[in-house]
Amino acid sequence: MSGPTLLGRRSECETLDQLLTSARKGQGRVLVLRGEAGIGKSALLDYTAAQATNSTVVRVLGVESEQELAYAGLHQLCAPYLDRYEQLPVPQRDALGTAFGLSAGEQPNLFLIGLAVLTLLADVAEEKPLVCLVDDAQWLDRMSALILAFVARRLVAERIVLVFATRDTAGDLADLPELVVPGLGDVDARTLLDSVVKGPVDSRVRDRIVAETHGNPLALLELPKALEICTRAAVPPMLSRAATRRCGFFSSTMRDNMPNRTGRPGW
């Protein structure tokens, strides 16, 4: 799923290409990629970074253990450009400096922090387009999510692309333009599965895996590792519960994290 071409993601890649083209023309763009775990959001961010030629790319990763640390995610975004910090208007500089612990002061005004981040990123984008990629946005601390959403709504005439990848269907990013990332179609799912399975697999087993994973790329890549039986040429079309336990058909980790037929976690 890595590299310049992604299997079964032509439409999504075209949308991301359009964002980059708009930014090069001086039109800021934002997009929220939504989808379940393992659906390929990170791969699409990788694609965007690879296509962002002659652009500055900065990446932010939401960290679950840092959710309670105010401005932790925002600091990831701004840290490479804090050498420009002194050039900000004084009120914005003081607010951002206090938020990041660069200066002492009272609790900073969120509006001024948002303006400071927008001004800072716009200054960077003056040199060449700036592409900001935020992965696992569902784990951003609340202050960072608020500020980044504030900035995203004000990307009008800036050469900036801001792309979020998240599992959440609500939250601070809910009102931003979004693209729901679905599972792969059956043909592409079978192609991906065949690329990682070593040895022949009975067609009925292949169809069973594709159906159970709902085209989730990570599941298609990882599930064969739990299939001791996958190297055999023929198996019964429906595995019994006992046979499933013997061959380790589903690991407990995948059972907890993969969607079932209702779309909810768990089998």
Kinemage of the C-alpha trace (Angstrom):
@kinemage 1
@onewidth
@group {chain A} dominant
@subgroup {mainchain}
@vectorlist {calphas} color= white
{ca met a 1} P 0.000 0.000 0.000
{ca ser a 2} L 3.050 2.277 -0.031
{ca gly a 3} L 4.653 4.142 -2.901
{ca pro a 4} L 3.341 6.487 -5.576
{ca thr a 5} L 0.494 4.177 -6.625
{ca leu a 6} L -2.076 2.791 -4.200
{ca leu a 7} L -4.203 -0.198 -5.072
{ca gly a 8} L -7.877 0.714 -5.419
{ca arg a 9} L -7.439 4.355 -4.348
{ca arg a 10} L -7.621 6.191 -7.649
{ca ser a 11} L -10.469 8.486 -6.624
{ca glu a 12} L -8.887 9.361 -3.273
{ca cys a 13} L -5.519 10.055 -4.906
{ca glu a 14} L -7.113 12.321 -7.499
{ca thr a 15} L -8.767 14.330 -4.723
{ca leu a 16} L -5.456 14.738 -2.924
{ca asp a 17} L -3.746 15.724 -6.168
{ca gln a 18} L -6.325 18.467 -6.629
{ca leu a 19} L -5.542 19.843 -3.169
{ca leu a 20} L -1.861 20.102 -4.034
{ca thr a 21} L -2.620 21.758 -7.362
{ca ser a 22} L -4.828 24.351 -5.666
{ca ala a 23} L -2.122 25.157 -3.119
{ca arg a 24} L 0.409 25.727 -5.869
{ca lys a 25} L -2.008 28.262 -7.344
{ca gly a 26} L -2.299 30.087 -4.029
{ca gln a 27} L -5.562 28.568 -2.826
{ca gly a 28} L -5.386 26.986 0.623
{ca arg a 29} L -7.158 23.675 1.065
{ca val a 30} L -8.101 21.358 3.928
{ca leu a 31} L -9.395 17.778 3.963
{ca val a 32} L -10.256 15.293 6.683
{ca leu a 33} L -9.724 11.628 5.799
{ca arg a 34} L -12.079 9.529 7.925
{ca gly a 35} L -12.069 5.780 8.246
{ca glu a 36} L -11.610 2.819 10.550
{ca ala a 37} L -8.245 1.588 11.773
{ca gly a 38} L -6.186 -0.055 9.026
{ca ile a 39} L -8.288 1.288 6.166
{ca gly a 40} L -5.334 3.072 4.531
{ca lys a 41} L -5.465 6.677 5.771
{ca ser a 42} L -1.765 6.752 6.600
{ca ala a 43} L -0.953 5.341 3.176
{ca leu a 44} L -2.890 8.213 1.611
{ca leu a 45} L -0.902 10.686 3.702
{ca asp a 46} L 2.283 9.016 2.472
{ca tyr a 47} L 1.013 9.378 -1.077
{ca thr a 48} L 0.334 13.072 -0.507
{ca ala a 49} L 3.827 13.636 0.856
{ca ala a 50} L 5.353 11.825 -2.130
{ca gln a 51} L 3.344 13.931 -4.599
{ca ala a 52} L 4.134 17.237 -2.864
{ca thr a 53} L 7.101 18.042 -5.083
{ca asn a 54} L 8.687 21.472 -4.685
{ca ser a 55} L 6.760 21.850 -1.446
{ca thr a 56} L 7.588 21.841 2.246
{ca val a 57} L 6.042 18.858 4.041
{ca val a 58} L 5.542 18.723 7.802
{ca arg a 59} L 3.939 15.776 9.582
{ca val a 60} L 2.163 15.569 12.920
{ca leu a 61} L 1.241 12.350 14.713
{ca gly a 62} L -1.468 12.257 17.342
{ca val a 63} L -0.132 10.343 20.341
{ca glu a 64} L -2.630 8.730 22.682
{ca ser a 65} L -0.377 9.155 25.728
{ca glu a 66} L -0.091 12.912 25.047
{ca gln a 67} L -3.805 13.660 24.890
{ca glu a 68} L -3.704 15.358 28.275
{ca leu a 69} L -0.716 17.572 27.339
{ca ala a 70} L -2.038 20.880 26.036
{ca tyr a 71} L -0.540 22.012 22.702
{ca ala a 72} L 1.566 18.834 22.320
{ca gly a 73} L 0.348 18.166 18.789
{ca leu a 74} L 0.551 21.831 17.826
{ca his a 75} L 4.167 21.914 18.982
{ca gln a 76} L 5.005 19.092 16.543
{ca leu a 77} L 3.658 21.234 13.710
{ca cys a 78} L 5.334 24.492 14.679
{ca ala a 79} L 8.637 23.285 16.142
{ca pro a 80} L 10.544 23.236 12.806
{ca tyr a 81} L 9.670 26.904 12.251
{ca leu a 82} L 10.115 28.443 15.677
{ca asp a 83} L 13.189 30.254 14.383
{ca arg a 84} L 10.607 32.631 12.843
{ca tyr a 85} L 8.883 33.094 16.191
{ca glu a 86} L 10.358 36.568 16.855
{ca gln a 87} L 8.907 37.869 13.583
{ca leu a 88} L 5.314 37.411 14.738
{ca pro a 89} L 3.227 40.418 15.827
{ca val a 90} L 3.838 41.006 19.541
{ca pro a 91} L 0.407 39.831 20.834
{ca gln a 92} L 0.605 36.661 18.742
{ca arg a 93} L 4.226 36.057 19.684
{ca asp a 94} L 3.462 36.386 23.390
{ca ala a 95} L 0.474 34.026 23.171
{ca leu a 96} L 2.343 31.344 21.233
{ca gly a 97} L 5.436 31.756 23.365
{ca thr a 98} L 3.455 31.240 26.541
{ca ala a 99} L 1.691 28.180 25.103
{ca phe a 100} L 5.015 26.573 24.175
{ca gly a 101} L 6.838 27.651 27.331
{ca leu a 102} L 9.132 30.034 25.468
{ca ser a 103} L 8.111 32.946 27.659
{ca ala a 104} L 6.320 33.525 30.941
{ca gly a 105} L 2.796 34.878 31.053
{ca glu a 106} L -0.811 34.266 31.951
{ca gln a 107} L -3.017 31.675 30.299
{ca pro a 108} L -2.770 32.548 26.575
{ca asn a 109} L -5.764 33.590 24.489
{ca leu a 110} L -6.733 30.780 22.100
{ca phe a 111} L -7.707 33.211 19.369
{ca leu a 112} L -4.252 34.806 19.459
{ca ile a 113} L -2.575 31.387 19.418
{ca gly a 114} L -4.628 30.457 16.362
{ca leu a 115} L -3.647 33.678 14.601
{ca ala a 116} L -0.008 33.110 15.523
{ca val a 117} L -0.001 29.603 14.034
{ca leu a 118} L -1.745 30.836 10.886
{ca thr a 119} L 0.736 33.693 10.515
{ca leu a 120} L 3.687 31.381 11.104
{ca leu a 121} L 2.540 28.800 8.553
{ca ala a 122} L 1.665 31.492 6.000
{ca asp a 123} L 5.167 32.908 6.365
{ca val a 124} L 6.664 29.472 5.677
{ca ala a 125} L 4.373 29.044 2.657
{ca glu a 126} L 5.645 32.285 1.136
{ca glu a 127} L 8.777 30.449 0.056
{ca lys a 128} L 7.018 27.397 -1.398
{ca pro a 129} L 3.747 25.557 -0.782
{ca leu a 130} L 3.389 24.031 2.662
{ca val a 131} L 1.771 20.615 3.116
{ca cys a 132} L 0.737 19.769 6.700
{ca leu a 133} L -0.221 16.137 7.319
{ca val a 134} L -1.825 15.183 10.643
{ca asp a 135} L -2.122 11.448 11.277
{ca asp a 136} L -4.167 9.845 14.082
{ca ala a 137} L -5.920 13.157 14.681
{ca gln a 138} L -8.373 11.410 17.011
{ca trp a 139} L -5.537 11.366 19.571
{ca leu a 140} L -4.612 15.039 19.380
{ca asp a 141} L -4.875 16.946 22.631
{ca arg a 142} L -7.976 19.152 22.728
{ca met a 143} L -6.118 22.483 22.502
{ca ser a 144} L -4.179 21.390 19.427
{ca ala a 145} L -7.340 20.112 17.736
{ca leu a 146} L -9.140 23.401 18.408
{ca ile a 147} L -6.285 25.522 17.071
{ca leu a 148} L -5.717 23.398 13.969
{ca ala a 149} L -9.441 23.467 13.158
{ca phe a 150} L -9.347 27.262 13.589
{ca val a 151} L -6.418 27.496 11.156
{ca ala a 152} L -8.065 25.104 8.689
{ca arg a 153} L -11.150 27.329 8.397
{ca arg a 154} L -8.979 30.308 7.435
{ca leu a 155} L -6.905 28.817 4.631
{ca val a 156} L -8.119 31.017 1.810
{ca ala a 157} L -5.310 32.713 -0.076
{ca glu a 158} L -2.438 30.810 1.511
{ca arg a 159} L -0.357 28.188 -0.283
{ca ile a 160} L -1.117 25.648 2.417
{ca val a 161} L -2.648 22.163 2.345
{ca leu a 162} L -3.817 20.711 5.657
{ca val a 163} L -4.851 17.045 5.646
{ca phe a 164} L -6.083 15.210 8.738
{ca ala a 165} L -6.468 11.446 9.100
{ca thr a 166} L -8.829 10.350 11.859
{ca arg a 167} L -11.146 7.562 12.968
{ca asp a 168} L -13.602 9.927 14.665
{ca thr a 169} L -16.871 10.920 13.020
{ca ala a 170} L -17.367 13.903 15.313
{ca gly a 171} L -15.255 16.306 17.350
{ca asp a 172} L -13.521 19.556 16.515
{ca leu a 173} L -12.936 18.586 12.866
{ca ala a 174} L -16.540 17.605 12.170
{ca asp a 175} L -17.440 20.701 10.121
{ca leu a 176} L -14.400 20.558 7.792
{ca pro a 177} L -14.463 19.083 4.265
{ca glu a 178} L -14.070 15.336 4.548
{ca leu a 179} L -13.475 12.224 2.513
{ca val a 180} L -14.622 8.895 3.933
{ca val a 181} L -12.107 6.181 3.082
{ca pro a 182} L -13.937 2.883 2.394
{ca gly a 183} L -12.640 -0.654 2.227
{ca leu a 184} L -11.205 -1.971 -1.011
{ca gly a 185} L -13.513 -3.483 -3.593
{ca asp a 186} L -13.529 -7.261 -3.933
{ca val a 187} L -11.207 -7.334 -6.953
{ca asp a 188} L -8.602 -5.073 -5.361
{ca ala a 189} L -8.951 -6.878 -2.022
{ca arg a 190} L -8.215 -10.219 -3.680
{ca thr a 191} L -5.231 -8.709 -5.494
{ca leu a 192} L -3.806 -7.358 -2.249
{ca leu a 193} L -4.425 -10.640 -0.456
{ca asp a 194} L -2.718 -12.612 -3.231
{ca ser a 195} L 0.320 -10.331 -2.980
{ca val a 196} L 1.060 -11.434 0.587
{ca val a 197} L -0.091 -15.066 0.639
{ca lys a 198} L 2.719 -17.508 -0.012
{ca gly a 199} L 1.453 -20.557 -1.811
{ca pro a 200} L -1.938 -21.524 -3.231
{ca val a 201} L -5.161 -20.781 -1.370
{ca asp a 202} L -8.517 -22.351 -2.024
{ca ser a 203} L -10.826 -19.822 -3.688
{ca arg a 204} L -13.477 -20.395 -1.022
{ca val a 205} L -11.002 -19.439 1.713
{ca arg a 206} L -9.936 -16.357 -0.245
{ca asp a 207} L -13.553 -15.271 -0.633
{ca arg a 208} L -14.167 -15.879 3.070
{ca ile a 209} L -11.222 -13.663 4.056
{ca val a 210} L -12.257 -10.876 1.691
{ca ala a 211} L -15.811 -10.955 2.986
{ca glu a 212} L -14.825 -11.006 6.657
{ca thr a 213} L -12.289 -8.170 6.372
{ca his a 214} L -14.656 -5.901 4.385
{ca gly a 215} L -11.731 -4.840 2.213
{ca asn a 216} L -9.716 -3.463 5.133
{ca pro a 217} L -6.135 -3.354 3.747
{ca leu a 218} L -4.369 -3.878 7.074
{ca ala a 219} L -6.574 -6.860 7.861
{ca leu a 220} L -5.900 -8.324 4.411
{ca leu a 221} L -2.170 -7.933 4.966
{ca glu a 222} L -2.115 -9.263 8.524
{ca leu a 223} L -4.766 -11.985 8.514
{ca pro a 224} L -2.807 -14.491 6.403
{ca lys a 225} L -0.091 -14.453 9.070
{ca ala a 226} L -2.636 -15.955 11.458
{ca leu a 227} L -3.661 -18.608 8.961
{ca glu a 228} L -1.500 -21.695 9.348
{ca ile a 229} L -3.722 -23.304 6.768
{ca cys a 230} L -3.122 -20.680 4.088
{ca thr a 231} L -0.351 -22.670 2.386
{ca arg a 232} L -2.642 -25.628 1.655
{ca ala a 233} L -4.294 -25.900 -1.701
{ca ala a 234} L -7.710 -26.988 -0.488
{ca val a 235} L -9.683 -26.617 2.741
{ca pro a 236} L -13.353 -27.032 3.679
{ca pro a 237} L -15.454 -24.044 2.598
{ca met a 238} L -16.722 -23.384 6.133
{ca leu a 239} L -14.288 -23.862 8.999
{ca ser a 240} L -15.760 -25.263 12.184
{ca arg a 241} L -15.257 -23.406 15.466
{ca ala a 242} L -12.849 -26.145 16.590
{ca ala a 243} L -10.855 -25.950 13.354
{ca thr a 244} L -10.740 -22.189 13.651
{ca arg a 245} L -9.187 -22.506 17.105
{ca arg a 246} L -6.666 -25.095 15.918
{ca cys a 247} L -5.346 -23.050 13.010
{ca gly a 248} L -5.452 -19.697 14.791
{ca phe a 249} L -7.786 -18.260 12.174
{ca phe a 250} L -8.225 -14.938 13.986
{ca ser a 251} L -5.920 -13.547 16.624
{ca ser a 252} L -7.497 -11.885 19.641
{ca thr a 253} L -5.971 -8.553 18.665
{ca met a 254} L -7.571 -8.564 15.236
{ca arg a 255} L -10.831 -9.847 16.696
{ca asp a 256} L -10.969 -6.772 18.959
{ca asn a 257} L -9.996 -4.170 16.383
{ca met a 258} L -11.499 -5.282 13.102
{ca pro a 259} L -15.046 -4.349 12.095
{ca asn a 260} L -17.741 -6.962 12.025
{ca arg a 261} L -20.545 -7.170 9.507
{ca thr a 262} L -22.376 -4.357 11.274
{ca gly a 263} L -19.358 -2.071 10.953
{ca arg a 264} L -18.683 -2.116 14.724
{ca pro a 265} L -15.409 -3.350 16.255
{ca gly a 266} L -15.274 -7.032 17.089
{ca trp a 267} L -16.329 -10.128 15.196
